């Protein structure tokens, strides 16, 4: 249950600390006093997206904190998501800075908003005023039915199968489209592939050919240079002969010049190296040739490669190999099109069959609770002042979507011998409020959520009906904590605890505040709710009577 709520620098609230107890707690206050601020603060604490405009003017940040107790049932959730479990309470803190940064913590450990939202759904169920408008929406009615049928796990399993079917269906459509497009281009792709295949492409061929072409294009120049080098080595007064003469001179000088030993040794090394070079030059000279026909063949081959590169819009001959292999794969896919299509269709059909199987189980689960749901609703509505109320849930088959194969419609009639119709067509505002309260009461019995917050669910009702709605909320509060924001004295009087939200002018600012009322303060507050600020003795007596009857 919600044990403590702390709000600092949020909208009109400078600092607010409230503690709550078990049972039914009512929250009252004039319109605009700040009751909705508490709802917004709780919403942020439970994972709603934040807006820096909510920070109190003149402040750099706001801090919202709520402490929940009696959370033993949530231990598996904490363990599953690796959250620190601080028995017996859970403290959630949300911090919002003026620079737009938002942080959330559970027991001082950081937590993502997505996970916080999941945790918040387990801790507190907030019924806001505009939820009454949702009652007429098909999606909300289906969500209510799934909650009552406790079919969330089955719905999740169905959705897994449905999304698998959707993917297989999309894959089939994409494959059919791709094969159709490829079939139109099959002849051209075959021609392209054949051309590349016949080219007998080899990795690295382009560089090798260009290097060979460069040699052949300069063959005469290379041959002449090598011949000249060979002659300089081989002549009687050539390089090697001259070096041998120098070596002989160095050998004679060694006798008289000790340092010449090193020179002689180095000259010997040079001679050995020069002889190696001479042999290499002689070999290159023998191998070098002027071959115009070989050059023509190489140029012809390179021109083919260059033409193919230009045709296929690539920059290197090795890219042509990838294009050739890709074309081969496409052509093979076309050749195997029938097998691929059959396999894809079989997979899609099997996925659809699986989705339909789970959809049927989900529909059966939903339909199984209709008699009890309808009986419960009519019993509760009769107790809320509609003796002839009739409530039905109509389920029609529809095409599969993410929610199954059921189209759900809540039907209602408040008057005797009046056929049931869609809630949106027949129910008044007060009837909608009562319908929603009955649904919430039924959902509360099945939900593990320990705290319910009703924000003016009593809209459109008064008098005896308000009294009966309060009794129903009291009944819910026997099993879980209930917080109720109300403008009706009949409901306010039924609360075990009573909180008042009010505005206070402090300097040039208007501040929203709240406090828990004593028994004496409750009498005055309820009297004001009945007669306004000018409280009469009769109003006080009526307020006392209301309180004493609870």
C-alpha positions as CSV (number, residue, x, y, z in Angstrom):
1,X,0.0,0.0,0.0
2,X,1.0,3.7,-0.4
3,X,2.4,4.7,3.0
4,X,4.0,8.0,2.3
5,X,4.0,10.7,-0.4
6,X,6.5,13.5,-0.5
7,X,6.4,16.3,-3.1
8,X,8.9,19.2,-3.4
9,X,8.9,22.1,-5.9
10,X,6.2,20.5,-8.1
11,X,3.7,22.8,-9.9
12,X,2.2,24.8,-7.0
13,X,3.5,22.6,-4.2
14,X,6.6,23.8,-2.4
15,X,6.8,21.0,0.1
16,X,4.2,18.3,0.9
17,X,4.6,15.2,3.1
18,X,1.6,13.0,3.7
19,X,1.3,9.6,5.3
20,X,-1.5,7.2,4.4
21,X,-3.1,4.2,6.2
22,X,-5.1,1.1,5.2
23,X,-8.7,1.3,4.3
24,X,-10.6,4.0,2.5
25,X,-8.9,7.5,2.5
26,X,-10.8,10.4,1.0
27,X,-9.2,13.6,-0.4
28,X,-11.3,16.7,-0.7
29,X,-10.7,20.4,-1.6
30,X,-12.0,23.1,-3.8
31,X,-11.7,22.9,-7.6
32,X,-8.2,24.1,-8.5
33,X,-6.8,23.6,-5.0
34,X,-4.2,21.1,-6.2
35,X,-5.8,17.7,-6.0
36,X,-4.8,17.0,-9.6
37,X,-1.2,17.9,-8.6
38,X,-1.1,14.9,-6.3
39,X,-2.4,12.7,-9.2
40,X,0.2,14.0,-11.6
41,X,3.0,13.5,-9.0
42,X,2.0,9.9,-8.4
43,X,1.8,9.4,-12.2
44,X,5.4,10.6,-12.5
45,X,6.5,8.5,-9.6
46,X,5.0,5.5,-11.3
47,X,6.8,6.1,-14.7
48,X,4.9,8.6,-16.7
49,X,6.9,10.9,-18.9
50,X,8.1,14.2,-17.3
51,X,7.8,17.8,-18.4
52,X,10.1,20.5,-17.1
53,X,7.1,22.9,-17.0
54,X,6.0,20.9,-13.9
55,X,8.9,22.2,-11.9
56,X,7.8,25.0,-9.6
57,X,8.6,28.4,-10.9
58,X,11.9,29.7,-9.7
59,X,13.3,26.3,-8.8
60,X,16.0,24.2,-10.5
61,X,14.5,20.8,-9.8
62,X,11.6,18.9,-8.2
63,X,11.8,15.7,-6.2
64,X,8.9,13.3,-5.9
65,X,9.0,10.3,-3.5
66,X,6.6,7.6,-2.5
67,X,7.0,4.8,0.0
68,X,5.0,1.6,-0.5
69,X,4.7,-1.0,2.2
70,X,3.4,-4.6,2.4
71,X,5.2,-5.6,-0.8
72,X,6.0,-9.2,-0.1
73,X,4.2,-10.3,-3.2
74,X,6.5,-8.3,-5.3
75,X,9.7,-10.0,-4.2
76,X,9.8,-12.2,-7.4
77,X,9.5,-9.0,-9.6
78,X,12.4,-7.4,-7.8
79,X,14.5,-10.6,-8.1
80,X,13.6,-11.1,-11.8
81,X,14.8,-7.5,-12.6
82,X,17.8,-7.5,-10.3
83,X,16.4,-4.7,-8.1
84,X,17.3,-4.3,-4.5
85,X,14.5,-5.6,-2.3
86,X,14.4,-3.7,1.0
87,X,11.8,-5.5,3.0
88,X,9.2,-4.5,4.0
89,X,9.0,-1.3,2.0
90,X,9.8,0.1,-1.5
91,X,10.8,3.8,-1.9
92,X,10.5,5.3,-5.4
93,X,12.1,8.6,-6.0
94,X,11.8,10.7,-9.2
95,X,14.0,13.8,-9.8
96,X,13.4,16.3,-12.6
97,X,15.8,19.0,-13.4
98,X,15.2,22.3,-15.2
99,X,17.7,21.2,-17.9
100,X,15.3,18.4,-18.9
101,X,17.2,15.6,-17.2
102,X,15.0,13.1,-15.4
103,X,16.2,10.3,-13.0
104,X,14.3,7.6,-11.2
105,X,15.4,5.4,-8.3
106,X,14.0,2.4,-6.5
107,X,15.5,2.0,-3.0
108,X,18.2,4.4,-4.2
109,X,19.1,2.2,-7.2
110,X,18.7,3.8,-10.6
111,X,15.9,2.3,-12.7
112,X,14.7,2.9,-16.3
113,X,11.3,4.5,-16.9
114,X,10.1,1.4,-18.7
115,X,10.8,-0.9,-15.8
116,X,9.5,1.8,-13.4
117,X,6.2,1.8,-15.3
118,X,6.0,-2.0,-15.0
119,X,6.6,-1.8,-11.2
120,X,4.2,1.1,-10.8
121,X,1.4,-1.0,-12.4
122,X,1.9,-3.6,-9.6
123,X,1.8,-1.0,-6.9
124,X,-1.0,1.5,-7.7
125,X,-3.9,1.7,-10.1
126,X,-4.9,5.3,-10.8
127,X,-8.4,5.9,-12.2
128,X,-8.3,9.4,-13.5
129,X,-11.4,11.5,-14.5
130,X,-10.9,11.1,-18.2
131,X,-10.9,7.3,-17.9
132,X,-14.7,7.4,-17.9
133,X,-14.5,8.5,-21.5
134,X,-12.4,5.4,-22.3
135,X,-15.2,3.1,-21.3
136,X,-16.8,3.6,-24.8
137,X,-13.6,2.6,-26.6
138,X,-13.3,-1.0,-27.9
139,X,-9.7,-1.3,-26.9
140,X,-10.4,-0.3,-23.3
141,X,-13.4,-2.7,-23.1
142,X,-11.2,-5.5,-24.4
143,X,-8.5,-4.6,-21.8
144,X,-11.0,-4.7,-19.0
145,X,-12.3,-8.1,-20.2
146,X,-8.8,-9.5,-20.3
147,X,-8.1,-8.3,-16.8
148,X,-11.3,-9.9,-15.5
149,X,-10.6,-13.1,-17.4
150,X,-7.0,-13.0,-16.2
151,X,-5.9,-13.8,-19.7
152,X,-2.7,-11.6,-19.8
153,X,-0.4,-14.6,-20.1
154,X,-2.5,-16.2,-22.8
155,X,-2.7,-12.9,-24.6
156,X,1.1,-12.6,-24.5
157,X,1.5,-16.1,-25.9
158,X,-1.0,-15.3,-28.6
159,X,0.8,-12.2,-29.6
160,X,4.1,-14.0,-29.9
161,X,2.4,-16.4,-32.4
162,X,0.6,-13.5,-34.2
163,X,3.8,-11.5,-34.7
164,X,5.5,-14.6,-35.9
165,X,2.7,-15.1,-38.4
166,X,2.9,-11.4,-39.5
167,X,6.6,-11.7,-40.1
168,X,6.2,-14.9,-42.1
169,X,3.4,-13.3,-44.2
170,X,5.6,-10.2,-44.8
171,X,8.5,-12.5,-45.8
172,X,6.2,-14.3,-48.2
173,X,5.0,-11.1,-49.8
174,X,8.6,-9.8,-50.1
175,X,9.7,-13.1,-51.6
176,X,6.9,-13.1,-54.2
177,X,7.6,-9.5,-55.2
178,X,11.3,-10.1,-55.4
179,X,10.9,-13.3,-57.5
180,X,8.4,-11.5,-59.8
181,X,10.9,-8.7,-60.4
182,X,13.8,-11.1,-60.9
183,X,11.7,-13.2,-63.4
184,X,11.2,-10.1,-65.5
185,X,15.0,-9.5,-65.6
186,X,16.0,-13.1,-65.8
187,X,17.1,-13.0,-69.5
188,X,19.2,-9.9,-69.0
189,X,20.7,-11.3,-65.8
190,X,21.5,-14.5,-67.6
191,X,23.2,-12.5,-70.3
192,X,25.2,-10.5,-67.8
193,X,26.2,-13.6,-65.9
194,X,27.2,-15.5,-69.0
195,X,29.4,-12.5,-70.1
196,X,31.2,-12.4,-66.8
197,X,31.5,-16.2,-66.6
198,X,33.1,-16.4,-70.0
199,X,35.5,-13.6,-69.0
200,X,37.1,-16.2,-66.6
201,X,37.9,-13.5,-64.1
202,X,40.7,-14.1,-61.6
203,X,41.4,-12.3,-58.3
204,X,44.3,-9.8,-58.7
205,X,44.4,-10.2,-62.5
206,X,44.0,-6.5,-63.2
207,X,47.1,-5.4,-61.3
208,X,49.2,-8.3,-62.8
209,X,48.2,-7.4,-66.3
210,X,48.9,-3.7,-65.8
211,X,52.3,-4.5,-64.4
212,X,53.1,-6.8,-67.4
213,X,51.8,-4.2,-69.8
214,X,54.1,-1.5,-68.4
215,X,57.1,-3.8,-68.9
216,X,56.1,-4.6,-72.5
217,X,55.4,-1.0,-73.4
218,X,58.9,0.0,-72.4
219,X,60.6,-3.2,-73.5
220,X,63.0,-1.6,-76.0
221,X,64.1,1.0,-73.5
222,X,64.6,-1.7,-70.9
223,X,66.5,-3.9,-73.3
224,X,68.8,-1.1,-74.3
225,X,69.5,-0.1,-70.7
226,X,70.3,-3.7,-69.7
227,X,72.6,-4.2,-72.6
228,X,74.5,-1.1,-71.8
229,X,74.8,-2.1,-68.1
230,X,76.0,-5.6,-69.2
231,X,78.7,-4.0,-71.4
232,X,79.9,-1.8,-68.6
233,X,80.4,-4.8,-66.4
234,X,82.0,-6.9,-69.1
235,X,84.4,-4.5,-70.9
236,X,88.1,-4.8,-70.3
237,X,88.1,-1.5,-68.5
238,X,84.6,-2.1,-67.1
239,X,83.4,-1.8,-63.5
240,X,84.6,-5.2,-62.2
241,X,88.0,-5.0,-63.9
242,X,88.7,-1.6,-62.5
243,X,87.6,-2.7,-59.0
244,X,90.0,-5.7,-59.2
245,X,92.8,-3.3,-60.0
246,X,91.9,-1.2,-57.0
247,X,91.8,-4.3,-54.8
248,X,95.4,-5.3,-56.0
249,X,96.6,-1.8,-55.1
250,X,95.1,-2.1,-51.6
251,X,96.7,-5.5,-51.1
252,X,100.2,-4.0,-51.8
253,X,99.6,-1.1,-49.5
254,X,98.6,-3.3,-46.5
255,X,102.2,-4.1,-45.9
256,X,103.0,-0.5,-45.1
257,X,99.5,0.9,-44.1
258,X,97.8,-1.2,-41.4
259,X,94.4,0.6,-41.9
260,X,94.3,-0.6,-45.4
261,X,93.3,-4.1,-44.2
262,X,89.7,-2.8,-43.6
263,X,89.6,-1.1,-47.0
264,X,90.8,-4.3,-48.7
265,X,88.1,-6.3,-47.0
266,X,85.4,-3.9,-47.9
267,X,86.5,-3.8,-51.5
268,X,86.4,-7.6,-51.7
269,X,82.8,-7.4,-50.4
270,X,81.9,-4.9,-53.1
271,X,83.4,-7.1,-55.8
272,X,81.3,-10.0,-54.7
273,X,78.1,-7.9,-54.7
274,X,79.0,-6.4,-58.2
275,X,79.5,-9.9,-59.6
276,X,76.0,-10.9,-58.3
277,X,74.5,-7.8,-59.9
278,X,76.3,-8.5,-63.1
279,X,74.8,-12.0,-63.3
280,X,71.3,-10.6,-62.6
281,X,71.7,-8.0,-65.3
282,X,72.9,-10.7,-67.8
283,X,69.9,-12.8,-66.9
284,X,67.4,-9.9,-67.3
285,X,69.0,-9.0,-70.6
286,X,68.6,-12.6,-71.9
287,X,65.0,-12.7,-70.7
288,X,63.9,-9.3,-71.9
289,X,62.3,-9.1,-75.3
290,X,60.2,-6.9,-77.4
291,X,56.9,-8.8,-78.0
292,X,54.3,-6.6,-79.7
293,X,51.9,-9.5,-80.0
294,X,52.0,-10.2,-76.2
295,X,51.4,-6.5,-75.6
296,X,48.3,-6.6,-77.9
297,X,47.0,-9.6,-76.0
298,X,47.4,-7.9,-72.7
299,X,45.8,-4.6,-73.9
300,X,42.9,-6.6,-75.3
301,X,42.4,-8.4,-72.0
302,X,42.6,-5.1,-70.0
303,X,40.2,-3.4,-72.4
304,X,37.7,-6.2,-71.7
305,X,38.1,-5.8,-68.0
306,X,37.7,-2.0,-68.3
307,X,34.6,-2.3,-70.5
308,X,33.0,-4.7,-68.0
309,X,33.8,-2.4,-65.1
310,X,32.2,0.5,-66.9
311,X,29.2,-1.5,-67.8
312,X,28.7,-2.7,-64.2
313,X,29.7,0.6,-62.7
314,X,32.5,-0.6,-60.5
315,X,36.1,0.5,-60.1
316,X,38.0,-2.7,-59.9
317,X,38.1,-6.0,-61.7
318,X,37.7,-7.9,-58.5
319,X,34.3,-6.3,-58.0
320,X,33.2,-8.0,-61.2
321,X,33.8,-11.4,-59.5
322,X,31.4,-10.4,-56.6
323,X,28.8,-9.2,-59.2
324,X,29.2,-12.5,-61.1
325,X,28.6,-14.5,-58.0
326,X,25.7,-12.4,-56.9
327,X,24.0,-12.9,-60.3
328,X,24.6,-16.6,-60.0
329,X,22.9,-16.6,-56.7
330,X,19.9,-14.7,-58.1
331,X,19.6,-17.0,-61.1
332,X,19.7,-20.0,-58.8
333,X,17.0,-18.4,-56.6
334,X,14.8,-17.9,-59.7
335,X,15.4,-21.5,-60.7
336,X,14.4,-22.7,-57.2
337,X,11.5,-20.2,-57.1
338,X,8.8,-22.8,-56.9
339,X,10.5,-24.6,-54.0
340,X,11.2,-21.4,-52.2
341,X,7.6,-20.2,-52.6
342,X,6.2,-23.5,-51.5
343,X,8.3,-23.5,-48.4
344,X,7.5,-19.9,-47.6
345,X,3.7,-20.5,-48.0
346,X,3.9,-23.6,-45.9
347,X,5.7,-21.7,-43.1
348,X,3.1,-18.9,-43.4
349,X,0.2,-21.3,-43.2
350,X,1.7,-23.1,-40.2
351,X,2.3,-19.7,-38.5
352,X,-1.3,-18.7,-39.2
353,X,-2.6,-22.1,-37.9
354,X,-0.6,-21.6,-34.7
355,X,-1.9,-18.0,-34.2
356,X,-5.5,-19.2,-34.8
357,X,-5.0,-21.9,-32.2
358,X,-3.9,-19.4,-29.5
359,X,-6.6,-16.9,-30.6
360,X,-9.2,-19.6,-30.1
361,X,-7.9,-20.4,-26.6
362,X,-7.8,-16.7,-25.8
363,X,-11.4,-16.2,-27.1
364,X,-12.6,-19.2,-25.1
365,X,-11.0,-17.8,-21.9
366,X,-12.6,-14.4,-22.5
367,X,-16.0,-15.9,-23.1
368,X,-15.8,-18.2,-20.1
369,X,-16.1,-15.3,-17.7
370,X,-19.0,-13.5,-19.4
371,X,-21.8,-15.0,-17.3
372,X,-20.1,-14.3,-13.9
373,X,-19.1,-10.8,-15.1
374,X,-22.6,-9.9,-16.3
375,X,-24.2,-11.2,-13.2
376,X,-21.7,-9.3,-11.0
377,X,-22.2,-6.1,-12.9
378,X,-26.0,-6.2,-12.8
379,X,-26.0,-7.0,-9.1
380,X,-23.7,-4.1,-8.3
381,X,-25.6,-1.7,-10.6
382,X,-28.8,-2.6,-8.9
383,X,-27.3,-1.8,-5.5
384,X,-26.2,1.6,-7.0
385,X,-29.8,2.6,-7.7
386,X,-30.5,1.0,-11.0
387,X,-32.9,-1.8,-10.2
388,X,-33.6,-2.6,-13.9
389,X,-30.1,-2.3,-15.1
390,X,-29.0,-4.8,-17.7
391,X,-25.4,-5.3,-18.7
392,X,-24.2,-7.6,-21.5
393,X,-20.8,-8.3,-23.1
394,X,-21.1,-9.0,-26.9
395,X,-18.2,-10.8,-28.6
396,X,-18.1,-11.0,-32.3
397,X,-15.5,-12.7,-34.5
398,X,-13.1,-10.5,-36.5
399,X,-9.9,-10.9,-38.5
400,X,-6.8,-11.5,-36.5
401,X,-5.0,-8.6,-35.1
402,X,-2.6,-8.0,-32.1
403,X,-5.5,-8.5,-29.7
404,X,-6.9,-11.8,-31.1
405,X,-10.0,-12.6,-33.1
406,X,-12.6,-10.9,-30.8
407,X,-14.5,-7.7,-31.2
408,X,-15.8,-6.8,-27.7
409,X,-18.7,-4.4,-27.0
410,X,-20.2,-3.6,-23.6
411,X,-24.0,-3.3,-23.9
412,X,-26.1,-1.6,-21.3
413,X,-29.7,-0.5,-20.4
414,X,-30.7,1.3,-17.3
415,X,-34.5,1.1,-17.8
416,X,-37.0,-1.7,-17.7
417,X,-38.0,-3.2,-21.1
418,X,-35.4,-1.1,-22.9
419,X,-33.1,-3.2,-25.2
420,X,-29.4,-3.1,-24.3
421,X,-27.3,-0.9,-26.6
422,X,-23.6,0.2,-26.8
423,X,-22.6,2.1,-23.7
424,X,-21.6,5.1,-25.8
425,X,-25.1,5.3,-27.2
426,X,-27.3,5.0,-24.1
427,X,-25.4,5.7,-20.9
428,X,-25.5,9.1,-19.1
429,X,-22.6,10.6,-17.3
430,X,-23.8,9.3,-13.9
431,X,-24.4,5.9,-15.3
432,X,-21.0,5.8,-16.8
433,X,-19.5,6.6,-13.4
434,X,-21.4,3.8,-11.8
435,X,-20.5,1.3,-14.5
436,X,-16.8,2.2,-14.2
437,X,-16.9,1.9,-10.4
438,X,-18.5,-1.6,-10.7
439,X,-15.9,-2.7,-13.3
440,X,-13.1,-1.3,-11.1
441,X,-14.5,-3.2,-8.1
442,X,-14.6,-6.4,-10.1
443,X,-11.1,-5.9,-11.4
444,X,-9.8,-5.1,-8.0
445,X,-11.0,-8.4,-6.7
446,X,-8.9,-10.2,-9.3
447,X,-5.9,-7.8,-9.3
448,X,-2.8,-8.1,-7.2
449,X,-2.5,-4.3,-7.0
450,X,-2.6,-3.3,-3.4
451,X,-3.8,0.3,-3.9
452,X,-6.5,1.9,-5.9
453,X,-6.9,5.7,-6.5
454,X,-10.2,7.0,-7.7
455,X,-10.1,10.6,-9.1
456,X,-13.7,11.9,-9.0
457,X,-15.2,8.6,-10.2
458,X,-18.4,9.9,-8.6
459,X,-18.9,12.5,-11.4
460,X,-22.6,12.9,-12.3
461,X,-24.1,11.3,-9.2
462,X,-25.4,12.6,-5.9
463,X,-27.7,11.8,-3.0
464,X,-28.4,8.2,-2.3
465,X,-26.4,7.0,-5.3
466,X,-23.3,8.7,-3.9
467,X,-23.9,7.0,-0.6
468,X,-24.2,3.6,-2.3
469,X,-21.0,4.2,-4.3
470,X,-19.2,5.1,-1.1
471,X,-20.4,1.8,0.4
472,X,-19.0,-0.1,-2.6
473,X,-15.7,1.7,-2.2
474,X,-15.7,0.8,1.5
475,X,-16.2,-2.8,0.5
476,X,-13.3,-2.7,-1.9
477,X,-11.2,-1.1,0.9
478,X,-11.7,-4.1,3.1
479,X,-9.2,-6.0,0.9
480,X,-6.9,-3.2,-0.3
481,X,-6.1,0.4,0.2
482,X,-8.4,2.9,-1.6
483,X,-7.7,6.6,-2.1
484,X,-10.7,8.6,-3.4
485,X,-10.7,12.2,-4.6
486,X,-14.3,13.4,-4.3
487,X,-16.5,16.5,-4.1
488,X,-19.4,14.6,-2.5
489,X,-20.0,14.8,1.2
490,X,-21.7,11.3,1.2
491,X,-18.5,9.8,0.0
492,X,-16.2,11.9,2.0
493,X,-18.0,10.9,5.2
494,X,-17.4,7.2,4.5
495,X,-13.6,7.5,4.5
496,X,-11.6,6.1,7.4
497,X,-9.1,8.9,6.9
498,X,-9.8,12.3,5.4
499,X,-7.2,14.7,3.7
500,X,-7.8,18.2,2.6
501,X,-6.0,20.0,-0.2
502,X,-6.1,23.8,-0.1
503,X,-4.3,26.9,-1.4
504,X,-2.5,29.4,0.7
505,X,-1.2,32.8,-0.4
506,X,2.3,33.3,0.9
507,X,3.9,36.6,-0.1
508,X,3.5,36.9,-3.9
509,X,3.0,33.2,-4.4
510,X,0.1,30.8,-4.2
511,X,1.0,27.5,-2.6
512,X,-0.9,24.2,-2.6
513,X,-0.9,22.4,0.7
514,X,-2.6,19.3,2.2
515,X,-3.2,18.0,5.7
516,X,-4.9,15.1,7.4
517,X,-8.0,16.2,9.2
518,X,-8.9,15.5,12.8
519,X,-12.4,14.3,13.7
520,X,-13.5,17.8,14.5
521,X,-12.0,19.2,11.3
522,X,-13.8,16.6,9.3
523,X,-17.2,17.8,10.6
524,X,-16.4,21.3,9.5
525,X,-15.0,20.2,6.1
526,X,-18.0,18.0,5.2
527,X,-20.4,20.8,6.4
528,X,-18.7,23.2,4.0
529,X,-19.0,20.6,1.2
530,X,-22.8,20.6,1.8
531,X,-23.4,24.3,2.4
532,X,-20.4,26.3,1.3
533,X,-18.2,28.6,3.4
534,X,-21.1,30.0,5.4
535,X,-21.6,27.0,7.5
536,X,-24.8,26.8,9.4
537,X,-25.6,24.8,12.5
538,X,-27.9,22.6,10.4
539,X,-25.0,21.8,8.0
540,X,-22.8,20.9,11.0
541,X,-25.5,18.7,12.4
542,X,-26.0,17.0,9.0
543,X,-22.2,16.5,8.7
544,X,-22.0,15.0,12.2
545,X,-24.9,12.7,11.3
546,X,-23.2,11.6,8.1
547,X,-20.1,10.8,9.9
548,X,-21.8,9.0,12.8
549,X,-23.7,6.7,10.4
550,X,-20.5,5.4,8.8
